Amino acid sequence: MRWQGGRRSDNVEDYRGSRFGGGGLKLGVGGTLIALVAAYFLGIDPRVILGIAQSSGGGSGPDRPAQVGPPPDEMGQFVSVVLGDTEDTWTAIFQANGRQYIPPKLDLFTQQISTGCGFADSGVGPFYCPADSKVYLDPSFFQELQTRFQAPGDFAQAYVIAHEVGHHVQNLLGTERKVRAAQENASEVERNQLQVRMELQADCYAGVWAHNADRARQIIEQGDVEEALGAASAVGDDTIQRRTQGHVVPDSFTHGSAKQRMEWFQRGLDSGNVGNCDTFAR
């Protein structure tokens, strides 16, 4: 991926090295049930809410970020350039449709962080919190992506960031709110299916970003698309279930199969058109 020299976003907050970081909720024991319910309807792994609540003791208040704006290290620069590129791409797409794009913040952290959706640790992976409109990322996930998921490459990493930004786009467009409302009165299987459609649409939006960013700034190099598709396949529900439990349970999918995730990313990449990402019509 051609990212060196790209515009770096000022919307990166670097909490790496902080004890908790962020400005999220400090949950006591009495908030556990509420947290689990909130996590369920937000479509967030409950560990995001409760992951380090027991070890936190309630905390002493949020840390300040070590840095606001593009971090000086290579990983921080990479993340800020990719985020900046998503900002430029989605700003242009929104403007072309008579709307204003409000970019998310991206918080880098180490091991654990306090968020608008509660506490999270690195085990939950990168995620977007609609409550505070932020993307959260422990960069150690990229090493895990390469070793555990066998999906190396900088464009695989860019796909991960673009996918989470895709959830922010859903939030701005009102899709996230409508899906959560529909999930409230749905069965467990139906709730999972709606969540899968949300995730596949975010994959498609990641492809839309890649298409438009490459057309405007020629960022894609040979092998990059294969890296992104490899990452999409590696984090498919069926791939993960086979590796972790030895069998696949489709009704429990929350992100989509490897095939689905690759297909929807490719659909966005081929067209560059948000209108081709309506996963809820299929």
C-alpha positions as CSV (number, residue, x, y, z in Angstrom):
1,M,0.0,0.0,0.0
2,R,1.3,3.5,-0.9
3,W,0.7,5.3,2.3
4,Q,4.0,7.1,3.0
5,G,3.5,10.8,2.3
6,G,-0.2,10.6,2.8
7,R,-2.1,13.2,4.8
8,R,-2.1,12.3,8.5
9,S,-5.3,12.7,10.4
10,D,-5.4,14.9,13.5
11,N,-8.2,12.7,14.9
12,V,-5.9,10.1,16.5
13,E,-5.7,9.9,20.3
14,D,-2.8,7.9,21.5
15,Y,-3.4,6.2,24.9
16,R,-0.7,3.5,24.5
17,G,1.0,3.1,27.8
18,S,-1.9,4.6,29.8
19,R,-3.4,2.4,32.5
20,F,-7.0,2.6,31.1
21,G,-7.2,5.7,28.9
22,G,-10.3,7.2,27.3
23,G,-13.3,8.7,29.0
24,G,-15.8,5.9,29.2
25,L,-17.9,4.5,32.0
26,K,-16.6,3.1,35.2
27,L,-18.9,0.1,36.1
28,G,-19.6,-1.2,39.5
29,V,-21.1,-4.6,40.3
30,G,-24.6,-3.1,40.2
31,G,-24.1,-2.1,36.6
32,T,-23.2,-5.5,35.3
33,L,-26.7,-6.6,34.2
34,I,-27.3,-3.2,32.5
35,A,-24.0,-3.5,30.8
36,L,-24.8,-6.9,29.5
37,V,-28.1,-5.7,28.1
38,A,-26.5,-2.6,26.6
39,A,-23.8,-4.8,25.0
40,Y,-26.4,-7.1,23.5
41,F,-28.4,-4.4,21.8
42,L,-25.3,-2.5,20.7
43,G,-24.1,-5.6,19.1
44,I,-20.8,-5.4,21.0
45,D,-19.1,-8.3,22.7
46,P,-20.0,-8.1,26.4
47,R,-16.3,-8.2,27.1
48,V,-16.1,-4.7,25.7
49,I,-18.3,-3.6,28.6
50,L,-17.1,-5.9,31.3
51,G,-13.6,-7.0,30.1
52,I,-11.6,-5.3,32.8
53,A,-14.3,-4.0,35.1
54,Q,-13.4,-6.6,37.8
55,S,-9.8,-5.6,37.7
56,S,-10.4,-1.9,37.6
57,G,-11.9,-1.4,41.0
58,G,-13.8,1.5,39.5
59,G,-10.8,3.4,38.4
60,S,-9.7,6.9,39.4
61,G,-10.8,8.8,36.3
62,P,-9.7,8.8,32.7
63,D,-6.1,9.3,31.6
64,R,-5.2,12.0,29.2
65,P,-3.9,10.8,25.8
66,A,-0.1,10.8,25.5
67,Q,-0.6,12.4,22.1
68,V,-3.4,14.0,20.2
69,G,-2.8,14.0,16.5
70,P,-0.5,11.9,14.3
71,P,1.8,9.8,16.6
72,P,5.5,9.9,15.8
73,D,6.2,6.1,15.5
74,E,5.7,4.2,12.2
75,M,2.6,2.3,13.3
76,G,1.0,5.5,14.6
77,Q,1.8,7.3,11.4
78,F,0.4,4.4,9.3
79,V,-2.9,4.5,11.3
80,S,-3.2,8.2,11.1
81,V,-2.6,8.2,7.3
82,V,-5.2,5.4,6.7
83,L,-7.7,7.3,8.9
84,G,-6.9,10.5,7.1
85,D,-7.5,8.8,3.8
86,T,-10.9,7.5,5.0
87,E,-11.7,11.1,6.0
88,D,-10.9,12.5,2.6
89,T,-12.8,9.7,0.8
90,W,-16.0,9.8,2.9
91,T,-16.0,13.6,2.9
92,A,-16.1,13.6,-0.9
93,I,-18.8,10.8,-1.0
94,F,-21.0,12.6,1.5
95,Q,-20.6,15.9,-0.2
96,A,-21.5,14.4,-3.6
97,N,-24.8,13.3,-1.9
98,G,-25.5,16.6,-0.2
99,R,-24.5,15.5,3.2
100,Q,-21.7,16.4,5.7
101,Y,-19.2,13.8,6.9
102,I,-18.2,14.1,10.5
103,P,-15.1,12.0,11.0
104,P,-14.6,9.7,14.0
105,K,-11.8,9.8,16.5
106,L,-9.5,6.8,16.6
107,D,-8.1,5.9,20.0
108,L,-4.9,3.8,20.1
109,F,-4.4,1.8,23.3
110,T,-2.4,-0.9,24.9
111,Q,-4.1,-3.9,26.5
112,Q,-7.2,-2.1,27.9
113,I,-9.1,1.1,27.6
114,S,-12.2,2.9,29.0
115,T,-14.7,3.8,26.2
116,G,-18.1,5.3,25.8
117,C,-19.4,1.7,25.6
118,G,-17.6,0.7,28.8
119,F,-14.3,-1.0,29.4
120,A,-12.5,-3.0,26.7
121,D,-9.4,-5.1,26.6
122,S,-7.3,-6.2,23.6
123,G,-9.1,-9.5,23.4
124,V,-12.2,-8.0,21.8
125,G,-10.1,-6.8,18.8
126,P,-10.7,-3.4,17.0
127,F,-14.2,-2.1,17.4
128,Y,-16.4,1.0,16.9
129,C,-18.4,2.5,19.7
130,P,-21.5,4.4,18.5
131,A,-22.0,5.9,21.9
132,D,-18.9,8.1,21.5
133,S,-18.4,7.8,17.8
134,K,-14.8,6.4,18.2
135,V,-12.8,3.6,16.7
136,Y,-10.7,1.7,19.2
137,L,-7.5,-0.1,18.2
138,D,-4.8,-1.9,20.1
139,P,-2.1,-2.2,17.3
140,S,-1.0,-5.5,18.7
141,F,-4.0,-6.9,16.9
142,F,-2.1,-6.4,13.6
143,Q,0.6,-8.8,14.8
144,E,-2.2,-11.3,15.7
145,L,-3.7,-10.8,12.3
146,Q,-0.4,-11.8,10.7
147,T,0.4,-14.7,13.0
148,R,-2.8,-16.2,14.4
149,F,-5.0,-15.3,11.5
150,Q,-2.3,-15.7,8.8
151,A,-3.4,-12.5,7.1
152,P,-0.3,-10.3,6.8
153,G,0.2,-7.0,5.0
154,D,-0.4,-3.3,5.4
155,F,-3.4,-3.3,3.2
156,A,-5.0,-6.1,5.4
157,Q,-4.5,-3.7,8.3
158,A,-6.0,-0.8,6.4
159,Y,-9.0,-3.0,5.6
160,V,-9.5,-3.5,9.4
161,I,-9.5,0.3,10.0
162,A,-11.7,1.0,7.0
163,H,-14.2,-1.7,8.2
164,E,-14.5,0.0,11.6
165,V,-14.9,3.4,9.9
166,G,-17.7,1.8,7.9
167,H,-19.6,1.3,11.1
168,H,-19.2,5.0,11.8
169,V,-20.7,5.7,8.3
170,Q,-23.6,3.5,9.3
171,N,-24.0,5.5,12.5
172,L,-24.1,8.8,10.5
173,L,-26.6,7.4,8.0
174,G,-28.9,6.1,10.7
175,T,-28.5,2.5,9.8
176,E,-27.1,1.5,13.2
177,R,-30.0,3.0,15.0
178,K,-32.6,1.3,12.8
179,V,-30.9,-2.1,13.1
180,R,-30.7,-1.9,16.9
181,A,-34.4,-1.0,17.0
182,A,-35.3,-4.0,14.8
183,Q,-33.2,-6.3,17.0
184,E,-35.1,-5.4,20.2
185,N,-38.2,-7.4,19.1
186,A,-36.4,-10.1,17.1
187,S,-35.5,-13.7,18.0
188,E,-31.9,-14.5,18.7
189,V,-31.4,-16.0,15.3
190,E,-32.9,-12.9,13.7
191,R,-30.8,-10.6,15.8
192,N,-27.7,-12.4,14.7
193,Q,-28.8,-12.2,11.0
194,L,-29.3,-8.5,11.3
195,Q,-25.8,-8.1,12.9
196,V,-24.3,-10.1,10.1
197,R,-25.9,-7.7,7.6
198,M,-24.4,-4.8,9.5
199,E,-20.9,-6.3,9.4
200,L,-21.1,-7.2,5.8
201,Q,-22.2,-3.7,4.9
202,A,-19.2,-2.3,6.8
203,D,-17.0,-4.7,4.7
204,C,-18.6,-3.3,1.6
205,Y,-18.0,0.3,2.8
206,A,-14.3,-0.7,3.3
207,G,-14.3,-1.7,-0.4
208,V,-16.0,1.6,-1.4
209,W,-13.2,3.4,0.5
210,A,-10.5,1.4,-1.2
211,H,-12.0,2.0,-4.7
212,N,-12.3,5.7,-4.3
213,A,-9.1,6.2,-2.5
214,D,-7.2,4.4,-5.2
215,R,-8.9,6.3,-8.0
216,A,-8.0,9.6,-6.3
217,R,-4.6,8.8,-4.9
218,Q,-3.4,5.5,-6.4
219,I,-2.8,3.8,-3.0
220,I,-3.2,0.2,-4.1
221,E,-0.1,-1.8,-5.0
222,Q,0.2,-5.3,-6.5
223,G,-1.0,-7.8,-4.0
224,D,-2.9,-5.4,-1.8
225,V,-6.4,-6.6,-2.8
226,E,-5.3,-10.1,-2.0
227,E,-4.2,-9.0,1.4
228,A,-7.5,-7.4,2.2
229,L,-9.5,-10.4,0.9
230,G,-7.2,-12.7,3.0
231,A,-8.0,-10.7,6.1
232,A,-11.7,-10.7,5.3
233,S,-11.6,-14.5,5.0
234,A,-9.6,-15.0,8.1
235,V,-12.1,-13.1,10.3
236,G,-15.1,-14.9,8.9
237,D,-17.3,-16.6,11.5
238,D,-16.9,-20.0,9.9
239,T,-13.1,-19.7,9.8
240,I,-12.9,-18.7,13.4
241,Q,-15.4,-21.3,14.6
242,R,-13.5,-24.1,12.8
243,R,-10.3,-23.0,14.4
244,T,-11.6,-22.5,17.9
245,Q,-14.3,-25.2,18.3
246,G,-13.8,-27.5,15.4
247,H,-17.3,-27.1,13.8
248,V,-19.5,-24.4,12.4
249,V,-22.8,-23.1,13.7
250,P,-24.3,-20.7,11.1
251,D,-27.1,-19.5,13.3
252,S,-24.6,-18.1,15.7
253,F,-22.8,-16.0,13.1
254,T,-22.5,-12.3,13.9
255,H,-20.1,-11.1,11.2
256,G,-20.7,-13.4,8.2
257,S,-18.8,-16.3,6.6
258,A,-15.4,-15.9,5.0
259,K,-17.1,-16.1,1.6
260,Q,-19.6,-13.4,2.4
261,R,-17.1,-11.1,3.8
262,M,-14.8,-11.4,0.8
263,E,-17.7,-11.0,-1.6
264,W,-19.1,-7.8,0.0
265,F,-15.7,-6.2,0.3
266,Q,-15.1,-7.0,-3.4
267,R,-18.5,-5.6,-4.3
268,G,-17.6,-2.3,-2.8
269,L,-14.2,-2.3,-4.3
270,D,-15.5,-3.1,-7.8
271,S,-18.2,-0.4,-7.8
272,G,-17.0,2.3,-5.4
273,N,-20.8,2.9,-4.9
274,V,-22.5,3.1,-1.5
275,G,-25.7,2.1,-3.2
276,N,-24.3,-1.3,-4.0
277,C,-23.8,-2.0,-0.3
278,D,-27.4,-2.6,0.7
279,T,-27.0,-5.9,2.5
280,F,-30.4,-5.6,4.1
281,A,-32.2,-5.9,0.7
282,R,-30.7,-9.4,0.1
